[in-house]
């Protein structure tokens, strides 16, 4: 396991931001932490990045303790923080080059091409759109050639086109371990091998999307007869039995549960 | 290897800060153009004293008392009555007077000791000469009728007169090298002394005037170190406050904290950046002051030490203020509220002696006072600014430590 978290608690004043969080992230998977605003996603990820100190519990990243070895962790992980910002008056190339130099890291041209910013390399950061800024952020996160990359809400605030372009960039990171936070179901469903759903500082579910659907979702059979009937079913055998029992071969459709339905169910 | 990597990171962050600053029009304007404009404006406005002022030090005193001799006093009164020159009589030695008034344009005439004695002697000699020419005429025409003894005495008198030199009075006239009015006043003085001699002695001018050119200090000499120190202060206190606050608000610190860059490396990079700006500002101000006002000052190593200490001190204050306020506007407003009174109360724009006593006391509590005073002493008057350097050095260490502590790298 590249990340191991046990009973992690973080308290701000009277607010418990994280409540006995336990999870594991496997090497080379894309792991999404899904949750509403204020659920504790950023607090969790920032503890794992070594930016915040937990109140109690244990967390190990790349085998290093997040409190004792935070300096070692930050040398080995890549981070895209929420609302990534860089040096406004420096160009794309200069910003990426600066971050690369902090690690003695990857070649700048390689990074620029990895995130598809070739035609913007001489453009100042302040003149970029939100989507392009996020791509600069991802390039900076990859500057130290990390094995583990944290992306905190990488597409929040982006338009649908920019969001899809960012997904493509993240897809290209397969082969590294990626931990991302999001409140977009579609994003988690598209990118993540496994998803942890966090609500009010607690992990309420953690598994692959398919398993989550299987565990928490219901199949639905919609029969378009003389009247439209929608039935929750347990299995395909049950569907078969229902269809056999109909007096006529009415058109029908089988609706599989969406992650959003599961999320709404768990969050509410 | 670790040390090399650290150095590389510090240099790269310094360069990034510097590039960012170079591309900010307002940053460049307020760091360079604004102080240059102030230097040019105030340097011109306050240039020189009255157009035809002439200071006089009268060293010809009556024996035993510190009162001017009657003749030297008459000389000054007569000069004043010409109304071509505004005569101001002062006391002390020429060197002290020039030193004390080093930031104003002055012309000084020194009436030497024994002025009255020599002038009177010159009158006596001229009268004797006149008398003797009559005596020689008589001898030439009537020598047979003059007793032998009398002729001998007359011959003795002639020999004495031939051997006796008429005393000269050496006036010393001090004026700045590039003072265009100084030669005009010199011409007036020459005409006046000739006329004064003619009236008093009835002969050609007995005054010799020695003109001493000195390199005078001008308002620009006063303002230049003041502006250098003031704008090193604003670059640190206002500039760095807004940078720190902005970087904190936008999460750049948090982002940098997740790289191998350490907080102390970031602090060092900012100190280098601010020191670099301070050096550039100093050079720009020196060039402008040289070209516009012929200021010949050049910072000695001691001045550079003060400049570095100032850059460090005000960087520390900027870091503290920037860390206290996440809202950039609020942080900048507070920085302005601290920087501007500091600028006006520290003798940057006018001499501290011109301020009320209670403000002078307050000025002593302001770090910029020690910076601008020290820099003025080290760069311009060539005095000892080691006290200022010690004060600044201690404050620089304290504020840099507090600033480094205040910057929140991560929770």
Interface residues (C-beta under 8 A of the other chain):
Chain A: X46 X49 X50 X51 X52 X53 X71 X74 X75 X77 X79 X81 X82 X83 X84 X85 X86 X87 X88 X89 X90 X94 X98 X99 X101 X102 X103 X104 X124 X140 X144
Chain B: X5 X8 X9 X12 X13 X16 X19 X20 X23 X24 X250 X251 X252 X254 X255 X256 X257 X258 X259 X260 X261 X410 X411
